[in-house]
Amino acid sequence: MIDKNISRLRRAAKTRATIARLKAVRMTVHRTNTHIYAQIIDATGSKVLAAASTAEKEVRGQVKSGSNKEAAAVVGKRIAERAKAAGVTNVAFDRSGFAYHGRVKALAEAAREAGLTF
């Protein structure tokens, strides 16, 4: 029996293989019931250049809950700012097998508005 998580990881693996072939810097998103996390990973896949999440103390003070679209938008804005500070403006979006909907979409759109292109 294939469960939801195995299916998600299979979808994620296909996306990551494509991004690895392109040798692109990628922005990964991970979503849990309580938080959302984003990382900018270099083209080799071995080094994290920037990270942001709703688990950070400053973000927890800004938002009521880490598990809503407003919180995801805050994380999207923060990850874009940190990526630009690290000298990255162009990324490939790796949604880790999650549907481009709700919190994942809110994070992506906020990152685009803050200056990241993908």
MOQUI-V181956 format. One record per backbone hydrogen bond with DSSP energy under -1.0 kcal/mol. CO is the residue of the C=O (numbers start at 1). NH is the residue of the N-H. If there is no record, write none. Layout:
co = [CO;CO]
nh = [NH;NH]
This chain:
co = [3;4;5;6;7;8;9;10;11;12;13;14;15;16;17;18;19;25;26;27;28;30;35;36;37;38;39;40;40;41;42;47;50;52;53;56;57;59;68;69;70;71;72;73;74;75;76;77;78;79;80;81;82;83;84;89;92;94;95;99;101;102;103;104;105;106;107;108;109;110;111;112;117]
nh = [7;8;9;10;11;12;13;14;15;16;17;18;19;20;21;22;24;92;41;94;39;37;32;54;30;52;28;49;50;26;45;42;40;38;56;60;61;63;72;73;74;75;76;77;78;79;80;81;82;83;84;85;86;88;87;117;27;29;98;101;104;106;107;108;109;110;111;112;113;114;116;115;91]
